[in-house]
């Protein structure tokens, strides 16, 4: 079913393997537009980071992808898009779940110590030009029972209320498009400050794992390159994928 919202294309699907896959197909077919939305009531093979899957109960959660043209950024600035997305999604969610909603480096949304959602961005880069980005967003909204997930929580479990999934999608979409316009106009400085202000476990001691090394360290901030800055007097920097959290 197709409908128009805010002069952007909104594609609504009953079921799809992955909204990111569907969005990539639109790009390859040459019919994608900046702001195109692919919204699915059920995603059968949702994608997570590093090849992980993200399974959800049909109709209970938010699974959608937004196609954007980040041509004002260089591919090396990809963290700016991820951070802008994380901040805007966090702010949308916090309107329902409160200030305990945090950004877990680099791309997850947490409430207290439990995961409410995540972000997966896939890119189309040709030469030095960043032509397209597909911003995939998944949020646990109305699901109450989870299987084979370590620490999930839904908006309903937090608030005790059922949330309209499409209304939440529209709220996140509007906030993200406004944030991207702000990034283009004003730069990344304020957005990076806000990302760090809401950073999960900031200034706290946590356990991380890198290879066979398990260690305690302090979370300080995330720098402009998207690296996690940790440590006390001596600082260590980690790229995304270098370390795992031990929660």
N, C-alpha and C positions, 0 to 999 in steps of 0.2 A: 504494500500500500504506500502511495506517495502523497505527501502533503507539503504545503509551503508554510514555513514559520520564519519570521524576521527576514524575509527575502532570501533565505538560504534553503537549500534542498535538504529535506528531512525524509530519509528512507526508513520505513518501519517494517520490520520482518517478524513473523511469528516465531521462526526458528532458523538458525544458521550455524554452521560449524564455528566460525569466528568472524566477528564484525570487522576485525583488522584485515582478515583475508578478503572479505567482501569489498572493503574499502580499497584495498590494493588492486582488486580487479577493476574497479571504476577508474583508477589512475591509469592502468595499462590500456583500458578501453578509450581513454581520452575524454571521458565525460565527467571527471571530477572537477569540483569547484572549491575555492577556498570557503570553508564553513560547511561543507557537505557533512551531514550526520548519517551514520548507519546505526540504527537502534534496533535491538533484538529483544523479544520477550523471553527467548530461551537461546542460550549459546551452548552447543553440544561439545565443542572442542576448543574452549577458550584458552588463550595463551597467557602464560606468565613469563617472568624473566628467566633467561638461561634455559629455555626449553621446557620449563615446567608448565603443567596444565592448570586450569582454573575451572573447576566444576561447580555448577550452581543449580539450585532448584528452579524449575521452569516457572516463570512469571513472578518469582519472589524477589529478584535482585536486579540490579542495574548493570547491563552490558551494552556499551556503545562505543563507537569510534567517531572521531572528528577529524576530517581532512583539512589540513592547513598548508598554506604556502609560506614557509619561513625564509623567503628569499632575501630578507633584510639581514639575516644572520649568516655567518660562515659555518660550514660543517663542524669546524673545531669549537664552535660555540654552542654545541648541542645541549649542554647542561642548562643553558639559559631557558630553553624551551621546556625541559623537564622540570626545572625549578618553578617556572611560572605556572605550569600546569599543576604541580603539587600544591603550591600556595593557593591557587584559586579553588581547587577541589577541596582542600582543607577548610577554607573559609566557607564554602557552600555547606559542607558537612557540619561544621561547628555551629551553624545556625540551628541545627537540630540536636546535635550531640554535645555541644558546649566546648569550653576551652581546653578540656582534657584531650581533645583531638589533636594529634601531633603528626609530623612528617618523619617517618623513619627512613633515614638515608638508605637508598637514594630515592625510592619511588613508591613506598608503601604509606598507607594511612593507618594510624594506630589510635585506639582509644584505650587509655591506660596501657596495659601490656598485651592488648589483643588487637588483631588485625581486622580493620573494617573494609579495606579495599586496597587496590593497587593500580598502577599506571604502567602501560607498555607502549613505548613509542618506536615506530618503525619508519625508516627514512628512504627516500629516493634521491640519490645524489648523482649528478652527472658532471664529471670533471670537478671543478671547484664550486659548482652551484648546487645549493641545497634546494631542490625543486619542490619536493613534497614531504610532509610528515603526517603520519597517521597516529593520532593520539588515542590509544585505547584505554578506556576507563572501566573498571569493574568495582562495584560497591555491594557489600552485603546489606540488603535493605530490610526485607521482611522475613527472611529465613530464620527459623528458630532452632533447627536441628542440623548439625554438620557432622559429616563422616570423614575420617581420614585427613583431618586438618588439625594442626597442632594448637592453634590459639585464635580461632575466629570469633568475631562478634558482629552482630548486625545492628542496624539502626533501631530496629524494633526491640531487640534485647536491651538496648541502652535506654530507650525512651519509654518503652511499654506501649507504644502506639504504632499503628500501621501507617506507612508513608506511601503516597502516590508515586510510583516509580518514574512515570513519565514527567511529572512535575519536577521531581528532583533532577532528572536528566536536563530539563529545560533550564533550571536554575544553574546547574554546573556549566552548561553550554554558554549561557549568557555571561556568567562570571569569567569563564576562560577567554571568550572572545574580547571582552573588555580588557582583561589583563594583558592579552597579546597586543592589543592596540596601545596600551600603556607602555609595554616593553619597547615597541617600535618607536614611540614618541620620546620616552623619557630615559631609556636605557635600563640597565640591569641592577644598578646599585641598591635602590630601595627594595626591589623584589628579593635580592640576596639577603638583605637584612631581615626581611620578613620570614624568609625560609629558615634562617638560623634562629629567629625568635621562637619559632614553633617546632624546632628540631627535637625529636624524640631523644630523651636521656641526656640532653645537653648539660654539661658541667657535672655529670654523674659518672660514677665508676661502673663499667660494664665488662663483660667477658666477651672476647672476640677469638676467632680461630683463623689462622692463616697456615694452610698446609697441616703439618703435624704440630704446630705451635699453638697452644692455648694460653691466653694471657689476659690479665686485667689492665685496663687503661681508662683514661677519662675522655669522654666525648667533648671536644671543644667547639668545633664549628665545621662547616663545609665551605671550602674556598671557591673562588670564582671559576675554577676549572672543574668543580664537582668532586674534588678530592676530600675525603674525610680527614680532618685534622684531630689527632688524638695525643694523649700524653700529658705529663706534668711539666717538669722543667725541660725535659727533652721531648720534642715533638716528633711524631711519626705521621706521614701522609699515606693514605691508601686510595687507590683507584677503585671504582665500583667493580665488584667481582673479586677483589683481592682477598677480602675477609668475609667470614660468616659470623652472624650474631649467635651467641649462646644465651638463650633466654630461659 
